[in-house]
Amino acid sequence: MKASVLFQLALVSLTSASQCDPSSLNQTVGTYYVKDGESIAHISRTTNRRICDIARLNRVADAMLPLTTEEELVIPPEVCQPDNSTCLITHHPGATYADCVKGGPHTYYTLKGDTLRYIALKLNITLESLESTAQGDFSDVDAEVQVGDFLKLPQCSPSACSFHSMTFTYGTYKDIADRVGTTSGQIMGLNPTYNHTDVGRGEGAVMTLPHSCELAGSNITVIS
C-alpha cells in the first residue's frame, strides 16, 4: 500500500473520529469464514471494518500475508478511529535498515506470501544483507518464496536479546515489536508455525518474545 494512500486513510480516520458518536456505531461482533484467495484487505471491504481492527482482534501475526480458505475470523464492532494502516509492515522512504539482525534468531521460516524483499523488511535489514546469507535461488526478490524453508540470517556479533514467554491476547506482531524494541521478523523466526488464533477474546497462544535487542559492543561484525 503506497505511502500517499496510507496518509489519506489516516486523514479519513481522524476526520471520522472527530465527528463520531459511539452510540451510533454497530457493536455487533460476527464470524467470517475466509473464501478462497481472500485477504484481510478484501474482507475489510466486504464487512466494512478496517484491516488493523480485524487483524488485532484475531491476533494475526502479519495482516499482509495470505489467509487460508475456511479460516475463521472474528469481525470486530465498529470503532470511532478505524485503522487501516498502522499494523502494516511497509517500506518508509528515507528509513535506515541494518546490515544484520541483533540478538537472533539465526534462521527464518518462510510463510505463504513471503518474498525475499518482504522478509528483509520484516527484519528491518537491507535486502542485500539477506541475499548474502539466504541459501537458494532468489534471482527475483519480489517473487514468492517456497513455503517451509529456513533462511539463514545475517547476525550482528556481538549482540543480544532478552527473551520471555507471553500470551498473545491482542494485536499483531508489528504492534508487539514496536513496543518492545524488536522486529516482527524476529518474533516470527522464534514462533514459526503461528498464524492467528480464533480462541475467545482475551485468550491467546503462548509464544517466545525477544525484546530489548541491542548491540553488545562497538566492534560489530556480520556473521552467518
Secondary structure by P-SEA (a helix, b strand, c coil): ccaaaaaaaaaaaaaaaaaccccccccccbbbbbcccccaaaaaaaacccaaaaaaaaccccccccccccbbbbbbccccccccccccccccccbbbbccccccccbbbbcccccaaaaaaaacccaaaaaacccccccccccccccbbbbbbbbcccbbbbbbbbbbccccaaaaaaaccccaaaaaaacccccccccccccbbbbbbbcccccccccccccc
